[in-house]
Amino acid sequence: AVVSTQSTGGKANGLQVLEGGHIVQCSLGLCRKLRQHKSPLTNPLFNYFKSFELCVGLNGRVWVRADTVKHTVAISIYLKQCEYMSGADAVGMLRQTVKALG
């Protein structure tokens, strides 16, 4: 089970179990970038997905959950690509992944 220290309201409210979703292993640098307010890495996700959740830890793990398994997979792939590609290239890969998964 994955445990979160923040409630849905964004305030620390004890520990909560994160159910479902997928864990992505990332570098600590990428996790720091994802945790930034209005991160340029998360903004493109709003163009493709109506609803998704990310829980970014400073331990190199990111929990991802979206409306469908396909969307969860697409977001997970995008996050892994952000490690090795420029922002524009990663967005292009996100577009291709979403198109391929339907």
N, CA, C and O of each residue as an XYZ file, in Angstrom:
408
protein
N       0.834     -1.177      0.000
C       0.000      0.000      0.000
C       0.880      1.242      0.000
O       1.941      1.261      0.623
N       0.445      2.250     -0.683
C       1.140      3.528     -0.735
C       0.425      4.473      0.208
O      -0.804      4.511      0.243
N       1.182      5.226      0.963
C       0.603      6.115      1.959
C       0.935      7.559      1.609
O       2.071      7.874      1.256
N      -0.055      8.428      1.707
C       0.114      9.851      1.444
C       0.005     10.620      2.743
O      -0.716     10.221      3.657
N       0.733     11.732      2.818
C       0.661     12.567      4.012
C      -0.230     13.772      3.799
O      -0.356     14.594      4.707
N      -0.854     13.913      2.638
C      -1.729     15.045      2.387
C      -3.123     14.581      2.034
O      -3.308     13.553      1.381
N      -4.094     15.346      2.470
C      -5.472     15.058      2.122
C      -5.773     15.649      0.759
O      -4.924     16.319      0.173
N      -6.965     15.410      0.252
C      -7.347     15.955     -1.044
C      -7.398     17.467     -1.022
O      -7.327     18.095     -2.079
N      -7.518     18.068      0.139
C      -7.532     19.515      0.260
C      -6.139     20.124      0.259
O      -5.991     21.343      0.336
N      -5.099     19.266      0.170
C      -3.735     19.765      0.118
C      -3.131     20.062      1.480
O      -2.020     20.587      1.554
N      -3.826     19.743      2.547
C      -3.316     20.015      3.888
C      -2.930     18.697      4.553
O      -3.607     17.681      4.394
N      -1.851     18.733      5.286
C      -1.422     17.555      6.018
C      -2.522     17.166      6.995
O      -2.979     17.986      7.792
N      -2.932     15.935      6.927
C      -4.055     15.498      7.743
C      -3.848     14.040      8.128
O      -4.785     13.244      8.067
N      -2.651     13.689      8.517
C      -2.365     12.306      8.832
C      -2.010     11.527      7.583
O      -1.825     12.105      6.512
N      -1.917     10.230      7.719
C      -1.559      9.370      6.592
C      -2.805      8.778      5.970
O      -3.772      8.463      6.663
N      -2.771      8.628      4.643
C      -3.884      8.029      3.917
C      -3.334      7.015      2.920
O      -2.247      7.203      2.375
N      -4.076      5.953      2.685
C      -3.693      4.945      1.707
C      -4.106      5.424      0.328
O      -5.238      5.864      0.128
N      -3.178      5.338     -0.630
C      -3.472      5.657     -2.022
C      -3.842      4.357     -2.715
O      -2.999      3.473     -2.867
N      -5.074      4.235     -3.129
C      -5.562      2.981     -3.706
C      -5.518      3.036     -5.220
O      -5.727      4.089     -5.823
N      -5.242      1.885     -5.832
C      -5.186      1.802     -7.282
C      -3.965      2.531     -7.797
O      -3.008      2.758     -7.056
N      -3.997      2.891     -9.045
C      -2.914      3.668     -9.622
C      -1.676      2.854     -9.905
O      -1.697      1.624     -9.875
N      -0.604      3.554    -10.178
C       0.657      2.949    -10.593
C       1.809      3.772    -10.010
O       1.712      4.995     -9.908
N       2.888      3.103     -9.631
C       4.080      3.767     -9.110
C       5.118      3.857    -10.227
O       5.408      2.870    -10.903
N       5.674      5.059    -10.408
C       6.741      5.287    -11.380
C       7.991      5.686    -10.608
O       7.942      6.573     -9.756
N       9.108      5.035    -10.903
C      10.384      5.380    -10.281
C      11.049      6.463    -11.127
O      11.254      6.271    -12.325
N      11.385      7.594    -10.519
C      11.988      8.734    -11.216
C      13.223      9.199    -10.449
O      13.474      8.779     -9.319
N      13.978     10.070    -11.094
C      15.119     10.666    -10.396
C      14.606     11.679     -9.367
O      13.481     12.169     -9.465
N      15.440     11.976     -8.398
C      15.061     12.962     -7.390
C      14.903     14.340     -8.026
O      14.056     15.125     -7.601
N      15.710     14.637     -9.039
C      15.594     15.921     -9.736
C      14.254     16.072    -10.427
O      13.643     17.139    -10.383
N      13.796     15.001    -11.067
C      12.495     15.059    -11.735
C      11.383     15.223    -10.707
O      10.432     15.968    -10.943
N      11.484     14.547     -9.582
C      10.475     14.693     -8.526
C      10.414     16.130     -8.033
O       9.329     16.658     -7.791
N      11.560     16.759     -7.886
C      11.566     18.164     -7.455
C      10.879     19.052     -8.486
O      10.120     19.953     -8.130
N      11.148     18.793     -9.770
C      10.505     19.579    -10.828
C       8.993     19.367    -10.824
O       8.237     20.318    -11.017
N       8.545     18.126    -10.606
C       7.112     17.826    -10.594
C       6.413     18.474     -9.405
O       5.222     18.775     -9.478
N       7.133     18.690     -8.319
C       6.536     19.277     -7.114
C       6.451     20.790     -7.171
O       5.825     21.405     -6.307
N       7.070     21.404     -8.172
C       7.020     22.857     -8.298
C       5.592     23.320     -8.568
O       4.826     22.639     -9.250
N       5.249     24.479     -8.028
C       3.934     25.075     -8.293
C       3.850     25.400     -9.780
O       4.746     26.046    -10.323
N       2.786     24.959    -10.442
C       2.588     25.157    -11.880
C       3.771     24.629    -12.680
O       4.311     25.325    -13.540
N       4.166     23.401    -12.393
C       5.295     22.768    -13.065
C       5.059     22.699    -14.572
O       3.980     22.295    -15.006
N       6.050     23.088    -15.376
C       5.895     22.979    -16.828
C       5.792     21.532    -17.295
O       5.385     21.278    -18.428
N       6.151     20.590    -16.444
C       6.048     19.174    -16.816
C       4.630     18.640    -16.651
O       4.224     17.726    -17.369
N       3.870     19.207    -15.707
C       2.502     18.707    -15.502
C       1.473     19.457    -16.339
O       0.405     18.913    -16.619
N       1.761     20.675    -16.740
C       0.797     21.454    -17.530
C       0.314     20.735    -18.792
O      -0.887     20.766    -19.058
N       1.180     20.087    -19.587
C       0.695     19.397    -20.791
C      -0.307     18.279    -20.498
O      -1.128     17.944    -21.352
N      -0.243     17.706    -19.307
C      -1.177     16.625    -18.964
C      -2.619     17.110    -18.952
O      -3.530     16.350    -19.280
N      -2.837     18.364    -18.578
C      -4.194     18.911    -18.520
C      -4.810     19.054    -19.912
O      -6.032     19.136    -20.042
N      -3.974     19.086    -20.954
C      -4.485     19.174    -22.326
C      -5.039     17.844    -22.825
O      -5.834     17.819    -23.765
N      -4.628     16.737    -22.205
C      -5.005     15.418    -22.692
C      -5.926     14.633    -21.762
O      -6.628     13.725    -22.207
N      -5.927     14.975    -20.486
C      -6.673     14.181    -19.517
C      -7.577     15.077    -18.683
O      -7.148     16.110    -18.169
N      -8.847     14.662    -18.555
C      -9.805     15.435    -17.765
C      -9.508     15.323    -16.279
O      -9.609     16.302    -15.540
N      -9.146     14.137    -15.852
C      -8.980     13.895    -14.433
C      -7.826     12.929    -14.204
O      -7.784     11.847    -14.790
N      -6.898     13.325    -13.354
C      -5.804     12.445    -12.965
C      -5.253     12.930    -11.633
O      -5.473     14.071    -11.227
N      -4.528     12.032    -10.962
C      -3.915     12.371     -9.683
C      -2.451     11.981     -9.713
O      -2.090     10.928    -10.238
N      -1.616     12.830     -9.150
C      -0.200     12.541     -8.967
C       0.138     12.762     -7.502
O      -0.295     13.743     -6.897
N       0.892     11.868     -6.950
C       1.433     12.053     -5.609
C       2.942     11.872     -5.753
O       3.424     10.761     -5.976
N       3.674     12.961     -5.625
C       5.108     12.965     -5.886
C       5.858     12.960     -4.569
O       5.692     13.849     -3.734
N       6.683     11.943     -4.401
C       7.501     11.862     -3.199
C       8.906     12.345     -3.481
O       9.341     12.364     -4.633
N       9.606     12.728     -2.460
C      11.007     13.121     -2.630
C      11.932     11.918     -2.523
O      13.146     12.070     -2.390
N      11.357     10.727     -2.582
C      12.126      9.493     -2.555
C      12.301      8.904     -3.961
O      12.808      7.793     -4.114
N      11.875      9.659     -4.988
C      12.023      9.171     -6.356
C      10.843      8.373     -6.852
O      10.932      7.736     -7.902
N       9.742      8.387     -6.130
C       8.559      7.644     -6.547
C       7.392      8.594     -6.784
O       7.160      9.541     -6.033
N       6.664      8.299     -7.865
C       5.485      9.093     -8.211
C       4.324      8.123     -8.377
O       4.404      7.174     -9.157
N       3.248      8.365     -7.642
C       2.032      7.561     -7.758
C       1.127      8.274     -8.747
O       0.910      9.482     -8.650
N       0.597      7.506     -9.709
C      -0.241      8.051    -10.774
C      -1.557      7.294    -10.808
O      -1.573      6.065    -10.739
N      -2.672      8.032    -10.915
C      -3.971      7.405    -11.131
C      -4.791      8.329    -12.024
O      -4.841      9.540    -11.805
N      -5.432      7.747    -13.032
C      -6.266      8.507    -13.957
C      -7.598      7.785    -14.121
O      -7.832      6.743    -13.509
N      -8.477      8.358    -14.964
C      -9.815      7.799    -15.167
C      -9.784      6.361    -15.668
O     -10.597      5.537    -15.251
N      -8.848      6.060    -16.559
C      -8.764      4.717    -17.131
C      -7.339      4.192    -16.983
O      -6.404      4.953    -16.733
N      -7.194      2.899    -17.141
C      -5.863      2.285    -17.090
C      -5.007      2.818    -18.234
O      -3.813      3.058    -18.053
N      -5.603      3.005    -19.409
C      -4.856      3.539    -20.559
C      -4.291      4.922    -20.254
O      -3.148      5.220    -20.599
N      -5.082      5.756    -19.614
C      -4.609      7.091    -19.271
C      -3.508      7.033    -18.212
O      -2.543      7.796    -18.268
N      -3.656      6.131    -17.255
C      -2.623      5.959    -16.236
C      -1.313      5.527    -16.878
O      -0.246      6.022    -16.514
N      -1.392      4.606    -17.832
C      -0.196      4.134    -18.540
C       0.423      5.274    -19.345
O       1.641      5.450    -19.332
N      -0.406      6.048    -20.044
C       0.107      7.160    -20.853
C       0.832      8.189    -19.986
O       1.897      8.676    -20.363
N       0.267      8.518    -18.837
C       0.910      9.478    -17.933
C       2.213      8.902    -17.387
O       3.211      9.616    -17.286
N       2.212      7.622    -17.038
C       3.421      6.976    -16.522
C       4.534      6.999    -17.565
O       5.686      7.284    -17.238
N       4.197      6.701    -18.812
C       5.186      6.734    -19.894
C       5.720      8.151    -20.066
O       6.927      8.352    -20.203
N       4.827      9.123    -20.058
C       5.231     10.530    -20.195
C       6.222     10.923    -19.099
O       7.242     11.552    -19.380
N       5.923     10.552    -17.852
C       6.806     10.911    -16.748
C       8.188     10.291    -16.922
O       9.200     10.942    -16.659
N       8.232      9.042    -17.361
C       9.529      8.390    -17.597
C      10.280      9.084    -18.730
O      11.501      9.223    -18.664
N       9.562      9.524    -19.776
C      10.201     10.207    -20.902
C      10.744     11.569    -20.490
O      11.734     12.031    -21.059
N      10.124     12.215    -19.524
C      10.595     13.525    -19.054
C      12.011     13.438    -18.492
O      12.732     14.436    -18.466
N      12.405     12.262    -18.049
C      13.758     12.060    -17.518
C      14.817     12.288    -18.594
O      15.890     12.822    -18.311
N      14.515     11.884    -19.830
C      15.542     11.795    -20.855
C      15.307     12.696    -22.062
O      16.153     12.745    -22.955
N      14.196     13.405    -22.116
C      13.867     14.233    -23.265
C      13.662     15.680    -22.836
O      13.423     15.976    -21.666
N      13.761     16.566    -23.813
C      13.404     17.953    -23.537
C      11.896     18.015    -23.334
O      11.182     17.067    -23.660
N      11.415     19.121    -22.800
C       9.981     19.278    -22.562
C       9.162     19.131    -23.829
O       8.127     18.464    -23.825
N       9.622     19.759    -24.936
C       8.882     19.692    -26.198
C       8.861     18.267    -26.752
O       7.836     17.815    -27.262
N       9.982     17.563    -26.653
C      10.027     16.183    -27.139
C       9.125     15.274    -26.310
O       8.456     14.394    -26.852
N       9.108     15.490    -24.988
C       8.260     14.678    -24.110
C       6.787     14.912    -24.406
O       5.993     13.972    -24.371
N       6.407     16.169    -24.701
C       5.016     16.476    -25.042
C       4.645     15.790    -26.363
O       3.536     15.273    -26.504
N       5.570     15.785    -27.329
C       5.332     15.074    -28.591
C       5.135     13.587    -28.353
O       4.274     12.960    -28.971
N       5.936     13.024    -27.453
C       5.790     11.609    -27.115
C       4.457     11.369    -26.416
O       3.813     10.349    -26.662
N       4.030     12.287    -25.550
C       2.737     12.162    -24.888
C       1.616     12.136    -25.918
O       0.703     11.315    -25.827
N       1.683     13.024    -26.889
C       0.679     13.085    -27.952
C       0.622     11.748    -28.705
O      -0.461     11.223    -28.962
N       1.799     11.201    -29.059
C       1.850      9.922    -29.779
C       1.323      8.772    -28.921
O       0.618      7.893    -29.417
N       1.664      8.782    -27.650
C       1.226      7.715    -26.753
C      -0.286      7.725    -26.599
O      -0.925      6.674    -26.656
N      -0.864      8.908    -26.403
C      -2.319      9.030    -26.257
C      -3.011      8.551    -27.529
O      -4.024      7.855    -27.468
N      -2.466      8.921    -28.666
C      -3.043      8.516    -29.952
C      -2.949      6.993    -30.128
O      -3.904      6.361    -30.580
N      -1.809      6.410    -29.774
C      -1.616      4.956    -29.923
C      -2.522      4.160    -28.996
O      -3.028      3.103    -29.373
N      -2.727      4.671    -27.776
C      -3.560      3.943    -26.811
C      -5.052      4.159    -27.063
O      -5.887      3.429    -26.529
N      -5.382      5.150    -27.865
C      -6.784      5.392    -28.214
C      -7.499      6.206    -27.255
O      -8.685      6.478    -27.440
